[in-house]
Amino acid sequence: MRKLMAFLALSCCLFAMANPAYALFRLGVHGGKDLYSIEQESRGFQLNDGSAVSLTRKEIGNPILFGGDICLDMIPFVDVELGLEAAVAKYDFTYIVAADTTSEDAAFGRIALYATLQRNIIQFPPVIHVVSVYTGGGAGLYLVTPVICEDLIYDELKTGGEELEVSKLIGKAVRAGVHAVVGIKLKPPVAPLALDLKVKYVLLGKGSYKEPERFFALSVGLAFGF
């Protein structure tokens, strides 16, 4: 009986190593890009006290994303992925208030804490499942930095005697979002590593200062099965 139990335990371990779908969990890292751009802006307007303002901002395009995740395989038929990721793009802007010129570098970005339910829809070849195509969806919390624009400067300055402090604006834009994913996972037999290619569609709703309301994100990652 002991020999039989040992044989069964060894067989289960070998099968789990050959097929990542039976691992208890996977740790992963990923990188890629958010696929959107925010057009440049160049305009003049007035503040409440009549002060003339001229704003010029460069285009913001395709922020670079990076993150990490843990995928739990303990629930039958579905995987639960918990992740944290950030995407950042730098830009510069210049605004002139009553002949006083200010030029600064700024960073547009987002930080997301999310959960995704995923299910394999195609797996081949049989048994070892080297290639798995999956889909899923989920929700998360997103901190998205506001974009320097006419509305932001007007709301923050009010009058020409005030000063725009970009660093104080970051914490104003935390909101909930939902997303859908489609991906392909490549898992060589026996090796505890998997390559993951994923497209994510994120829906955030309307932002206050030109933040993207919806966008695609493309990423490639490595997952380590345990």
KOLGU-796076 format. One line per field, with one value per residue: x, y, z of N, C-alpha, C, O in turn. Coordinates in steps of 0.05 Angstrom, whole numbers, plus 32768, in hexadecimal, padded with zeros to 4 digits. Layout:
BEGIN
n.east = c(X;...);
n.north = c(Y;...);
n.up = c(Z;...);
ca.east = c(X;...);
ca.north = c(Y;...);
ca.up = c(Z;...);
c.east = c(X;...);
c.north = c(Y;...);
c.up = c(Z;...);
o.east = c(X;...);
o.north = c(Y;...);
o.up = c(Z;...);
//
This chain:
BEGIN
n.east = c(8011;8027;804E;802D;8012;803D;804D;801F;801F;8050;8045;801C;8038;805D;8039;8022;804E;8055;8026;800F;7FDD;7FCE;7FEC;7FF3;7FF9;8010;8046;8051;8071;806B;806D;8062;8038;8009;7FD7;7FCA;7FC4;7FCB;7FB9;7FE1;7FDF;7FD0;7FC1;7F9E;7F82;7F59;7F5E;7F38;7F41;7F4C;7F7F;7FAA;7FB7;7FE5;7FEC;8014;801A;803C;8030;8017;8028;801C;8029;805B;8054;8059;805B;8044;8029;7FFF;7FE6;7FB1;7FA1;7F7E;7F47;7F14;7F0F;7F17;7F47;7F63;7F7D;7FA6;7FBE;7FF0;8000;8023;8024;8048;8056;807F;807B;807E;806D;8059;8045;802B;801F;8009;8039;805E;8085;8081;80A1;809E;80AE;8084;8062;8037;800C;7FF4;7FDE;7FCB;7FA4;7F8C;7F5C;7F51;7F28;7F36;7F2F;7F42;7F37;7F48;7F75;7FB1;7FE7;7FBE;7FBA;7FF2;7FEF;800C;8002;7FD5;7F99;7F77;7F41;7F20;7F0B;7F05;7F0D;7F25;7F4C;7F60;7F92;7F99;7FC0;7FB1;7FAF;7FD6;7FB2;7F84;7F55;7F67;7F8F;7F71;7F4D;7F70;7F91;7F70;7F7A;7FAC;7FD4;7FDF;8001;8010;8012;8028;8034;800E;7FE0;7FDB;7FC2;7F8B;7F6C;7F56;7F34;7F01;7F05;7EF6;7F08;7F19;7F39;7F63;7F8C;7FCA;7FEB;802B;8048;807E;8088;8093;80B7;80B6;80A5;807F;806B;8046;8018;7FF1;7FB4;7F93;7F56;7F41;7F11;7F01;7EE0;7ECA;7EFC;7F17;7F3E;7F50;7F62;7F68;7F2D;7F21;7F49;7F79;7FA8;7FE6;800D;8047;805C;807E;8071;8077;806E;8054);
n.north = c(7FE8;801A;8020;8025;8054;8078;8075;808A;80BE;80D1;80CE;80F4;8122;8125;812A;815B;817C;8177;818E;81CD;81DC;81C1;81D2;81EF;8227;8260;828C;82CA;82F8;8333;835C;8394;83BC;83F2;83FE;8435;847C;84C0;84FB;8533;8576;85BA;85F8;8635;8658;8676;8686;868B;86BF;86DB;86D3;86C2;8684;8657;8618;85E1;859E;8561;8526;84EA;84A8;8461;8448;8425;83E6;83BE;8387;8359;8318;82E7;82A8;827F;823B;821A;8217;81F3;81F0;8226;825C;8288;82C7;82F5;8335;836A;83A5;83D7;8411;843F;847E;84B2;84FA;853F;8582;85C6;8602;8644;867A;86B9;86CE;86B1;867A;8634;85F6;85B1;856B;8533;84F8;84CA;8498;8457;842E;83ED;83C1;8382;834D;8310;82E1;82A7;827A;823F;8236;821B;81E5;81C5;8198;815C;8149;815A;8190;81BE;81EE;821F;8241;8277;829B;82D2;82FC;8335;8362;83A0;83D0;8410;843F;8479;84A9;84EE;8514;854B;8582;85B2;85B4;859E;85C3;85F1;85E3;85DA;8608;8638;8670;869E;86A6;8677;8637;85FF;85BE;8584;8553;854D;853C;8507;84E1;84E7;84C8;8492;845A;8428;83F1;83C5;838A;8362;8326;8304;82CF;82AA;8272;8254;8219;81F3;81AB;818D;81B7;81EC;821E;824F;8272;82AC;82CD;8306;832B;8362;8382;83BE;83E0;841D;8449;848E;84BF;84F6;851A;8512;84DE;849A;8478;8445;840E;83E4;83B4;8396;835F;8337;82FE;82D8;829C;8278;8239;8216);
n.up = c(8000;8010;7FE9;7FBD;7FC8;7FC9;7F94;7F7A;7F8E;7F79;7F43;7F3E;7F4A;7F20;7EF5;7F01;7EFA;7EC4;7EB0;7EB6;7EC6;7EF3;7F1C;7F5D;7F64;7F3D;7F34;7F16;7EE8;7EC0;7E84;7E57;7E2D;7E34;7E06;7DED;7DDF;7DF5;7DDA;7DC7;7DE3;7DD8;7DEB;7DFC;7E35;7E69;7EAF;7EED;7F00;7ED3;7EBF;7E8B;7E6D;7E4E;7E33;7E24;7E13;7E0B;7DE1;7DFF;7DFF;7DFA;7E31;7E57;7E74;7EB0;7EDE;7F12;7F25;7F43;7F38;7F48;7F48;7F61;7F61;7F41;7EFA;7EF1;7EF4;7F23;7F21;7F41;7F40;7F3A;7F1A;7EF4;7EC9;7EA2;7E85;7E6D;7E66;7E4F;7E61;7E57;7E75;7E74;7E9C;7EA1;7E89;7EA6;7EA0;7EA4;7EA1;7EA1;7EB0;7EAE;7EC6;7EAB;7EC2;7EDA;7F10;7F1F;7F45;7F42;7F34;7F12;7EF2;7ECF;7E98;7E76;7E31;7E04;7DFE;7DED;7DD9;7DEA;7E2F;7E41;7E34;7E1A;7E01;7E14;7E0C;7E27;7E47;7E6A;7EA1;7ECD;7F05;7F22;7F4A;7F37;7F34;7F14;7EF7;7EF0;7EB2;7E9D;7E8A;7E6C;7E8C;7EBD;7ECD;7ED2;7EFB;7F26;7F2C;7F2A;7F33;7F19;7F3F;7F5A;7F62;7F3A;7F52;7F41;7F5A;7F83;7F6C;7F60;7F82;7F79;7F57;7F5C;7F49;7F39;7F0B;7ED3;7EAE;7E74;7E5C;7E2C;7E1D;7E10;7E26;7E2A;7E39;7E45;7E48;7E89;7E9A;7ECB;7EBA;7E96;7E5B;7E51;7E2A;7E24;7E19;7E31;7E3F;7E59;7E7E;7E97;7E9D;7E9B;7EA2;7EC9;7EB6;7E7F;7E83;7E6B;7E57;7E47;7E32;7E0E;7E25;7E1B;7E2B;7E3D;7E61;7E95;7EB7;7EF4;7F09;7F43);
ca.east = c(8000;8038;805A;8019;800D;8054;804C;800A;8028;8065;8037;800E;804C;8067;8024;801F;8064;8051;800F;800D;7FC1;7FCA;7FFC;7FE3;7FF9;8026;804F;8058;8078;8064;8073;8056;8030;7FEE;7FD4;7FBB;7FD3;7FBC;7FC3;7FED;7FCD;7FDC;7FAA;7F9E;7F69;7F5B;7F57;7F22;7F49;7F52;7F9A;7FAC;7FC8;7FEB;7FF5;801E;8021;8043;8020;801D;8022;8023;8039;8068;8049;8068;804B;8047;8010;7FFE;7FCE;7FA9;7F94;7F71;7F2A;7F0F;7F06;7F1D;7F5E;7F60;7F96;7FA7;7FD6;7FF7;800F;8025;802B;8053;8061;8088;8075;8085;8059;8060;802E;8033;800B;8010;8055;806F;8086;8089;80A4;80A3;80AA;8070;805E;801C;800D;7FDF;7FE5;7FB3;7FA2;7F75;7F57;7F46;7F20;7F3E;7F29;7F4D;7F23;7F55;7F8E;7FBB;7FDA;7FB1;7FC8;8007;7FE6;8022;7FF6;7FBA;7F8C;7F64;7F33;7F16;7F04;7F07;7F0A;7F3C;7F4E;7F73;7F9B;7FA1;7FC8;7FA4;7FC0;7FD7;7FA1;7F77;7F42;7F76;7F9C;7F5C;7F43;7F85;7F9C;7F5B;7F85;7FC8;7FE7;7FE4;8015;8007;8023;8020;8037;7FF7;7FC9;7FDB;7FAF;7F6F;7F5F;7F53;7F19;7EFE;7F04;7EF2;7F19;7F17;7F53;7F66;7FA9;7FD5;8001;803C;8054;808D;8085;80A4;80C2;80A2;80A1;806B;806A;802B;8012;7FD6;7FA8;7F7F;7F45;7F3B;7EFC;7F03;7ECC;7ED3;7F0F;7F13;7F52;7F5A;7F6B;7F5A;7F15;7F23;7F61;7F84;7FC4;7FF3;8024;8053;8066;8088;8064;8085;805A;805B);
ca.north = c(8000;8031;8023;802F;8071;8087;8075;809C;80D9;80D8;80D2;810D;8138;8126;8134;8177;818A;8177;819D;81E3;81E0;81B3;81DE;81FD;8243;8269;82A7;82D4;8314;833A;8377;8399;83D8;83FB;8406;844D;8494;84D8;850E;854C;858C;85D4;860A;864B;865C;8689;867E;869B;86DB;86E6;86CD;86B3;866C;8649;85FD;85CF;8584;854D;850E;84D3;8490;8446;8444;840B;83DA;83A8;837E;833E;830C;82CC;829A;8268;8226;8207;8216;81E4;81FB;8243;8266;82A3;82D6;830E;8343;8386;83AE;83F4;8419;845A;848C;84CE;850F;8559;8597;85E2;8615;8660;868A;86D5;86D0;86A0;8661;861C;85DE;859A;8550;8525;84DB;84C0;847B;844A;8416;83DD;83A9;8376;8330;8306;82C5;829D;825E;8235;822E;8209;81DB;81B0;817E;8150;8141;816C;81AC;81D1;8208;8224;825B;827D;82B5;82D7;8317;833C;837E;83A9;83EC;841D;845B;8484;84C5;8501;8520;8568;858C;85CB;85B1;859A;85DC;8604;85DA;85DB;8623;864B;868B;869E;86A7;865D;8626;85E4;85AA;856B;853C;854B;8534;84EA;84D1;84EF;84BA;8476;8451;840C;83EA;83A9;8382;8348;831D;82ED;82C9;8290;8269;823F;820B;81DB;8194;818A;81D0;81FA;8239;8253;828C;82B5;82E4;830E;8344;8369;839A;83CA;83F4;842D;845E;84A9;84CB;8513;852B;8505;84C2;8488;846B;8428;8409;83C9;83B1;837E;8357;831C;82F8;82BE;8292;8263;8228;8208);
ca.up = c(8000;8011;7FCF;7FAA;7FCF;7FC0;7F77;7F72;7F95;7F66;7F29;7F3F;7F49;7F05;7EE4;7F07;7EEE;7EA7;7EA9;7EC9;7ECF;7F0C;7F31;7F71;7F5C;7F2C;7F38;7EFC;7EE3;7EA4;7E7A;7E3E;7E29;7E31;7DEA;7DE8;7DE0;7DFC;7DC7;7DD1;7DE7;7DD7;7DEB;7E0F;7E43;7E7F;7ECA;7EF9;7F04;7EB9;7EB7;7E72;7E6F;7E36;7E3B;7E0F;7E1E;7DF6;7DE0;7E11;7DEF;7E00;7E4A;7E5B;7E8D;7EBD;7EF5;7F1C;7F2B;7F4E;7F2C;7F58;7F38;7F74;7F5C;7F28;7EE0;7EED;7F02;7F2F;7F1F;7F50;7F35;7F3F;7F03;7EF0;7EAE;7EA5;7E6D;7E74;7E53;7E5A;7E5B;7E5D;7E76;7E78;7EAA;7EA4;7E81;7EB7;7E92;7EB4;7E91;7EB3;7EA7;7EBE;7EC0;7EAB;7EC8;7EE9;7F20;7F21;7F56;7F35;7F36;7EF9;7EEF;7EB5;7E92;7E5D;7E1E;7DF1;7E07;7DDC;7DD4;7E01;7E48;7E4A;7E31;7E16;7DFA;7E1F;7E05;7E3C;7E47;7E84;7EA7;7EE9;7F0E;7F32;7F52;7F26;7F3A;7EFA;7EFB;7EDE;7E9D;7E9E;7E74;7E72;7EA3;7ED6;7ED5;7EDA;7F15;7F3B;7F30;7F2E;7F2E;7F10;7F55;7F66;7F55;7F34;7F5E;7F34;7F6D;7F94;7F5C;7F59;7F92;7F75;7F41;7F61;7F41;7F32;7EEF;7ECC;7E97;7E68;7E52;7E1B;7E1E;7E08;7E38;7E1F;7E50;7E3D;7E5B;7EA0;7EA4;7EDC;7EAF;7E80;7E4E;7E50;7E19;7E2C;7E11;7E45;7E39;7E72;7E7D;7EB0;7E9E;7E94;7EB4;7ECD;7EA8;7E66;7E87;7E58;7E62;7E40;7E22;7E0D;7E2F;7E10;7E3C;7E3C;7E7C;7E9D;7ECF;7F01;7F16;7F5B);
c.east = c(8011;8045;8046;8014;8024;8054;8037;8012;803D;8058;8029;8021;8057;8053;8020;8035;8061;803A;800A;7FF1;7FBC;7FDD;7FEA;7FE2;8012;802C;8059;8061;8072;806B;8066;804F;8012;7FEB;7FC1;7FCD;7FC0;7FC8;7FCF;7FD9;7FDC;7FC5;7FAE;7F83;7F6D;7F52;7F41;7F28;7F50;7F6E;7F9A;7FC0;7FCC;7FF7;7FFD;8026;8027;8030;8029;8015;802C;8034;8044;805D;805B;8058;8052;802B;8014;7FE4;7FC9;7F99;7F84;7F53;7F25;7F05;7F0D;7F36;7F58;7F7B;7F93;7FC1;7FD8;8008;800F;802C;8032;805C;8068;8080;807D;8070;8064;8047;8038;801B;8016;802E;8068;806E;8090;808A;80AC;80A0;8095;806E;8041;801D;7FF5;7FEB;7FCB;7FB7;7F89;7F73;7F49;7F3F;7F26;7F36;7F35;7F36;7F2E;7F6F;7F97;7FDA;7FCC;7FC4;7FDD;8001;7FFD;8017;7FDA;7FB1;7F77;7F57;7F28;7F10;7F06;7F04;7F22;7F39;7F65;7F79;7FA6;7FA8;7FBA;7FB9;7FBF;7FC8;7F94;7F65;7F51;7F82;7F87;7F51;7F57;7F8E;7F87;7F63;7FA2;7FDC;7FED;7FF8;800B;801B;801A;8021;801E;7FDE;7FC6;7FC6;7F92;7F5F;7F5E;7F37;7F19;7EFD;7EFF;7F03;7F12;7F32;7F50;7F84;7FB0;7FEC;8010;804B;8063;8088;809A;80AE;80AE;809D;808C;806E;804D;8028;7FF5;7FCE;7F92;7F70;7F3B;7F26;7EFB;7EEC;7EDA;7EE6;7F0A;7F25;7F5F;7F66;7F5B;7F43;7F15;7F3C;7F68;7FA0;7FCE;800B;802E;805F;8071;807A;8074;8071;8065;8045);
c.north = c(8019;8036;802E;804C;8082;808A;808A;80B9;80E3;80DE;80EC;8125;813B;8131;8152;8187;818C;8189;81B3;81E7;81D4;81BD;81ED;821B;8248;8286;82B2;82F1;831A;8356;837A;83B6;83DB;8406;841D;8465;84AB;84EE;8526;8562;85A6;85E8;8621;864F;8670;867D;8691;86B9;86E9;86E1;86BB;869B;8660;862E;85EE;85B4;8571;8535;84F9;84BA;8476;8443;8428;83FF;83C3;83A0;8362;8333;82F0;82BF;8281;8254;8213;8204;8207;81F5;8219;8249;8282;82B1;82F0;831C;8360;838F;83CD;83FA;8437;8465;84A9;84E1;852A;856D;85B2;85F2;8630;866F;86A6;86D9;86C0;8684;864A;8604;85C7;8580;8543;8508;84D5;84A2;8471;8434;8407;83C5;839A;8358;8328;82E9;82BC;8280;8256;822D;821B;8200;81C4;81AF;8173;8149;8155;8189;81C0;81ED;820A;8240;8260;8298;82B9;82F4;831C;8359;8386;83C6;83F8;8439;8465;84A1;84D7;850C;853E;8573;85A6;85C9;85AE;85B4;85F0;85FC;85DE;85F8;8638;8668;8689;869F;868D;864D;860A;85D0;858E;8553;8538;8540;8516;84DB;84D7;84DD;849C;846E;8434;8408;83CD;83A3;8367;8340;8306;82E8;82AE;828A;8252;8233;81F2;81C4;8194;81A4;81E0;8217;8239;826F;8294;82CE;82EC;8329;834A;8382;83A5;83E0;8403;8441;8479;84B4;84E9;8524;851B;84E9;84AF;847A;844D;8425;83EB;83CA;8396;8378;833B;8317;82DC;82B5;827A;8252;8219;81F4);
c.up = c(8000;7FF6;7FBB;7FAF;7FC5;7FA2;7F6D;7F77;7F81;7F4B;7F28;7F3D;7F2D;7EF1;7EE8;7EFA;7ED0;7E9F;7EBD;7ED4;7EEB;7F22;7F45;7F6B;7F4B;7F33;7F1D;7EFC;7EC6;7E9E;7E5F;7E3B;7E2A;7E15;7DE7;7DE8;7DE8;7DEC;7DD5;7DD3;7DE6;7DD5;7DFF;7E1C;7E5A;7E99;7ED4;7EFB;7EE9;7EB0;7E9F;7E77;7E54;7E3E;7E22;7E1C;7E07;7DF7;7DF4;7E03;7DFA;7E19;7E4C;7E75;7E97;7ED6;7EFD;7F23;7F37;7F43;7F3D;7F48;7F49;7F6F;7F41;7F12;7EDD;7EFE;7F0C;7F2F;7F2F;7F48;7F3D;7F27;7F02;7ED3;7EAF;7E8A;7E76;7E5E;7E5F;7E51;7E63;7E60;7E7E;7E85;7EAE;7E9F;7E93;7EAB;7EA5;7EA1;7EA4;7EA4;7EB9;7EB5;7EC1;7EB1;7ED6;7EF9;7F24;7F33;7F4D;7F3B;7F1C;7EFC;7ED2;7EB1;7E77;7E4A;7E08;7DFE;7DF5;7DDF;7DED;7E17;7E51;7E47;7E2F;7E10;7E06;7E17;7E1A;7E39;7E64;7E88;7EC5;7EEE;7F1F;7F3A;7F42;7F30;7F20;7EFE;7EE8;7ECA;7EA0;7E85;7E7E;7E8B;7EBD;7EDF;7EDF;7EF6;7F2C;7F40;7F38;7F28;7F26;7F26;7F62;7F56;7F52;7F40;7F55;7F48;7F7E;7F86;7F5A;7F69;7F8D;7F62;7F45;7F5A;7F3A;7F14;7EEB;7EB3;7E8D;7E5C;7E3F;7E1A;7E14;7E1A;7E2B;7E35;7E46;7E51;7E70;7EAB;7EB4;7ED2;7E99;7E75;7E49;7E3F;7E1E;7E21;7E26;7E3C;7E53;7E6E;7E98;7EB3;7E9B;7EAA;7EB6;7EBC;7E92;7E6C;7E74;7E66;7E5D;7E2F;7E22;7E19;7E25;7E21;7E36;7E57;7E7F;7EB7;7ED9;7F11;7F2F;7F63);
o.east = c(800B;8048;804D;8011;8020;805B;803C;800D;803C;8061;802A;801B;8059;8059;801B;8031;8069;8039;8002;7FED;7FA9;7FDF;7FD5;7FCD;8025;801A;8067;805B;8073;806E;8060;805E;8003;7FFC;7FAA;7FE4;7FA8;7FE0;7FC8;7FC4;7FF2;7FB7;7FC0;7F6E;7F84;7F40;7F39;7F16;7F5A;7F75;7F8C;7FD5;7FB9;800A;7FF0;8037;8019;8023;8041;7FFE;8043;804C;8036;805D;806A;804A;8063;8019;8029;7FCE;7FDA;7F85;7F7C;7F47;7F32;7EF4;7F08;7F3A;7F49;7F8E;7F80;7FD7;7FC5;801C;7FFD;803A;8024;8068;8058;807E;8083;8062;8076;8035;804B;8005;8029;803C;8080;8059;80A3;8077;80BE;8093;8095;8078;8033;802F;7FE3;7FFF;7FB6;7FCC;7F73;7F86;7F38;7F4E;7F1D;7F37;7F33;7F23;7F1E;7F7E;7F88;7FE6;7FCF;7FDC;7FDB;800D;8000;8023;7FC9;7FBE;7F66;7F60;7F27;7F0F;7F08;7EF9;7F32;7F25;7F7B;7F66;7FBB;7F97;7FB6;7FD1;7FA9;7FD0;7F98;7F67;7F49;7F80;7F8C;7F4E;7F4F;7F94;7F8B;7F56;7FAF;7FF4;7FFF;7FFF;7FFF;8033;8006;8010;801A;7FC9;7FB0;7FBA;7F81;7F48;7F66;7F24;7F2E;7EF4;7F02;7F0B;7F06;7F41;7F3D;7F94;7F9F;7FFE;8004;805B;8056;8085;80B1;80AE;8096;8092;8088;8072;803D;8034;7FE3;7FDE;7F80;7F7C;7F2D;7F29;7EF5;7EE6;7EF2;7EDF;7EFC;7F1D;7F78;7F73;7F44;7F45;7F09;7F43;7F5F;7FAE;7FC1;801C;801F;806B;806D;8078;807D;8066;807C;8047);
o.north = c(802C;804D;803E;805C;8098;809F;8099;80CB;80FA;80F0;80FA;8138;8152;8141;8160;819E;81A0;8192;81AD;81F5;81DA;81B1;81F6;8227;8239;8296;82A4;8300;8308;8367;8367;83C8;83C9;8416;8419;8463;84AA;84F4;852D;8561;85A9;85E9;861F;8649;8679;866C;86A3;86CA;86FF;86EA;86A7;869E;865E;862D;85EE;85B4;8570;8530;84F6;84B7;8475;843C;8414;840D;83B7;83B1;8355;8342;82E4;82CB;8270;825C;81FD;81F1;820E;8206;8223;823E;8291;82A7;82FF;8310;836D;8383;83DA;83EA;8447;8456;84B6;84DA;852B;856A;85B4;85F1;8633;866F;86AB;86E6;86C2;8676;864D;85FE;85CA;857E;8548;8500;84DA;8494;8480;8428;8413;83B7;83A5;834B;8336;82D9;82C9;8270;8266;821F;820C;8210;81B3;81C3;817E;8144;8161;819A;81D1;8201;81F8;8254;824E;82A9;82A7;8304;8309;8368;8375;83D4;83ED;8449;845C;84B1;84CF;850E;854A;856E;85AF;85DA;85B9;85BB;85FE;860E;85E4;85FE;8647;8676;8675;869A;868B;8654;85FE;85D1;8583;8542;8522;853C;850C;84C9;84CD;84E1;848D;847A;8427;841A;83BD;83B6;8356;8352;82F6;82FB;829C;829A;823F;8240;81DE;81CA;819B;81A8;81E0;8227;8225;8282;8284;82E3;82DC;833B;8339;8395;8397;83F1;83F7;844A;847B;84B2;84F4;8539;8516;84DF;84B4;8472;843E;8436;83DC;83DE;8382;8389;832A;8328;82CB;82C5;8269;825C;8212;81E6);
o.up = c(7FF1;7FED;7FA9;7F9C;7FBB;7F97;7F5A;7F67;7F78;7F3D;7F14;7F2F;7F23;7EE0;7ED5;7EF1;7EC3;7E88;7ED4;7EE8;7EF8;7F37;7F3E;7F6D;7F4A;7F38;7F0E;7F0E;7EB5;7EAF;7E52;7E44;7E23;7E0C;7DDF;7DF1;7DE3;7DEE;7DEB;7DC6;7DF1;7DC1;7E10;7E0F;7E5E;7E9A;7EC7;7EF9;7EE9;7E9A;7E9E;7E82;7E44;7E4D;7E0D;7E2E;7DF3;7E0B;7DF9;7DFC;7E03;7E17;7E45;7E8A;7E87;7EE2;7EF2;7F28;7F35;7F46;7F3F;7F3B;7F3F;7F79;7F2D;7F16;7EC7;7F13;7F00;7F3B;7F2B;7F48;7F46;7F21;7F0C;7EC6;7EBB;7E7A;7E83;7E47;7E77;7E3D;7E74;7E4E;7E8E;7E79;7EBC;7EB0;7E8F;7EAC;7EB3;7E93;7EB4;7E90;7ED1;7EA0;7ED5;7EA6;7EDE;7EF2;7F2A;7F32;7F50;7F44;7F12;7F07;7EBF;7EC4;7E64;7E53;7DFC;7E07;7DEE;7DE7;7E02;7E13;7E67;7E55;7E41;7E19;7E02;7E1C;7E20;7E2A;7E74;7E75;7ED5;7EDE;7F28;7F33;7F41;7F35;7F17;7F06;7ED0;7ECF;7EA3;7E6F;7E94;7E9D;7ED2;7EF7;7EF3;7F07;7F42;7F57;7F4B;7F18;7F2C;7F21;7F73;7F40;7F64;7F39;7F5F;7F46;7F88;7F93;7F53;7F5D;7F9C;7F5E;7F33;7F64;7F36;7F05;7EFD;7EA4;7E9B;7E53;7E41;7E16;7E11;7E1E;7E22;7E43;7E40;7E69;7E6B;7EC4;7EAC;7EE1;7E8B;7E84;7E3F;7E45;7E1C;7E1F;7E2A;7E32;7E62;7E5C;7EAC;7EC9;7E99;7EC2;7EA6;7EB3;7E93;7E5A;7E6F;7E7D;7E6C;7E20;7E32;7E17;7E27;7E26;7E2B;7E63;7E6D;7ECA;7ECA;7F24;7F2F;7F77);
//
